[in-house]
């Protein structure tokens, strides 16, 4: 079937770093490119079309295999696009510190977004920047302390307590395992657990691991309260719970 006898393909087109989309239809890559440049008032020479999702350049051979209503980015000479990561990097680089403008922009993007992956990325971003992570005391961030005992006056204090409680729990679990150890090794097992308990008590159960105010060598998080968690399969970053 020739291109002229086919129904024109429709696309959602935007310029680089622009959230405004335009509907464009055409029977060839060059036709869509020309219409897009005219619509966006961009020069045709040196311009090209890329898929918004992953940055794949749209060519004549690939044109008819792209789904209808696919999102395209129109790039002029010297511009580049790497997919979602480009949009996110640009979005974040505009703001050194999260503020109302960033939060509002993220909410607007999320409200009009339908792609599941982009919805998740925006939702996670919005959750992170909406947190009042710079606040430390109960007076500065009352919602963070909801449900906690009144004796906790700072985030670092509560997280230090939380870390100590967790390590105490681990130690109790190890101690309770002693009866299951064989008779020949049980005495040595108890001795090692007792020695470990003494060291942990002397170190205040390493409560500083969760305290972003602790010295660099005594905490697992960054000064901003971020953790880098790793296992065999993945590496990811988790925010301080404040």
N, C-alpha and C positions, 0 to 999 in steps of 0.2 A: 504494500500500500504506500503510495507516494505521500510526501508530507503535505501537499496541497489538498489531498482528499481527506486528511485526518482532521479531527476536531482539535482546535487550538488547546494547548495545555495552559492551565492557569497556575500562577505562582503568587506568593506573598513576598514582596520585594522591599528591602530597606537599604539605606546607605550605611556605611561603616559607622558604628557607635551611635546609631539613631534607633529609637524605639518606635518611630512612626513607620507603619507598613502601608504599602500600596498594592492593590491587585493589578497584575499584569498578565496578559495572555498572548500566546504566540505559537507559531508552528515550527520555530527553529530557535536555536540558542542566540543567533545574531539578531533575530527579530525582537526577542525579549530584551536583549541587551540594548538595542537602539531605543525601544520604547521606554526602558528603565532610565536610560541616560537623559532622554527628553523630559521625562516626568520629574526626575531629581535634579535636572539642570546640571548634568555632569558631562564631561567630554567623552566621546565614544573612543577615540584612539587611545590605546593602552588600557582600556577598562575591561573587566571580566566579571563573571558571575561565579559565586561559590555557594555551596550549601551552608546554611546557617549552622546546622547541627554539628558537622565535623570539618568544615572547611574544604571539602572536595570541590575542585573546580568543575563547573558545568561546561561540557564540550558537546559538539554535535553528535558524537557517537553515544554519549551518555544521556542525551536530552530526553528521549522518549521512555527511558526506563525509570526516570524520577517520578514519584507519585504526584498526582494533582494536588495543588495547594501547598506544595513544599515551600519552605521559607528559604529565600535567597538573600545574599548580601552582595551588593554591587560595589566592586572595588575599582578604584582608579589606579593609575600608574604609581607604583611604589608602595601601595597599601597591601597589607596581608591580613589573613583571617585564619585562625586555628580552631574555630568551633566555639563551643560553650566557654572554654577556658579563656578565650580572648574577651568575651563579654564580661565575665566575672572579674578578670584582672583589671579591666578598664573601670568597671564599676567600683571596685575597692580602692583603686589608686586615686580616685577623686576625693577620698575622705581619709585624712590621717587618723581622726578619731570619730567613732560613731556619734551621730547626732540626729536631731529630728528630721533633717532633710534626707539623710540616708535611709532612715527607717520608713519614712513616707514613700520614698522612691521604690523601696523593696516591696512595700505593700501594694503599690499600684501595679508593679510588674506581676506580682503573684495573683492579683485579682483577675487579670486578663490572660493568664497563662493556662494552657491546656495540656502541654506535654508533661507526662508524669515525672521524668527525670528533672526537668527544669523546675517543676513545682517543688520537688524535694529539695533541690539546691537552694532555691529562694526561701523556702520555709526554714531550712537550717540556718541560712544566713540571717534571716529576720530574727530568729530565736536568739542567735548569738549577739547581734548588735543591740537587741532590745534589753539585754541584761545590763544591770547597773553594776558591772563588775569592778569598776573603780572604787565604789563605796565599800567601806570596811565596817562601820559600826551599825548598831541596830537603829539609831536615829537617822542615819543616812539612807538606809534601805530597809524600811519596816517589812515590806512583803517577803523579803528573803528569810526573815526570822519567824514567819508565821508557823505556829505549831511547835516551836522550840521553847524550852524552858527559859524563864526570864533571867536565869543566871548567865546565859550566854549573851555577852555584850558586843562581841566582834565576830566576824566571819572566820578569821584565822584561829581565834580561840575555840570556836565550835569544831572546826575541821581538825585542829590538833587533838581535841578530845575524841573525835570520831576515829581518827587514825589510831590513837592509843587503845581505844575500845576494841577495834578490829584486831590489833596485834595481840591484845590480852586474850581475845576469843580464840585466836589461832594457837596460842600457847596452851590454853586449857584443853583444846582438842588434842594436841600432841600429848599432853600429860595423861589424858583419859585413855590413850591408846596403850599405855604401859601394860595392863593386864593381858593384852593380846600378844605381847612379845614373848618369845620363848624364854623358858626359865634361865637358860644359860646366859642369855644376852640382856635379861630384864634389868639386872642391877646396873650394868653399864648404861643402858638406855635411860634409866631414871637419873643417873649421875649427869649425863650429857644434857638432858632436859632441864635439870636443876641449874646447871652452869649457864645454860642459855637464858633461863629465866632471870638469873642474877644480872647478866649483862643487859638484858632488855630493861629491867627495872632501873639500872644505873643510867641508861640512856633515855629514861622516861618513855619507854616503849616507842621510841622513834616518832613521837608525835609531830615533830617538825617536818616530816616527809610531806604532809599536806598543808603546811604553813607557808604561804607565799612570802611572808615577811622574814623567814629564816634565812640563814646564810646559804649561799649557792651550794656548798658541799653537803648541807644538811636537809635539803628539800628535793622532792621529785618534780616539782612544778616550776614554771618560769616565774619571774617577778610579777607577771600579769595574772598568774594563776592557771596557766595552761599545762596540761599533761600530755606527754607523748607516749602512747601505749603501743607495745609491739608484741606480736606473737609470730608463729612460724608462717602464717598465711598473709598477714597484712600489717601495715603500719598506719595508724591514724592518730588524730589529735582530738583530745577531749577538753572542753573548757572547765576551768575552776567552777565549782557549783555556785559561785556568786558572780 
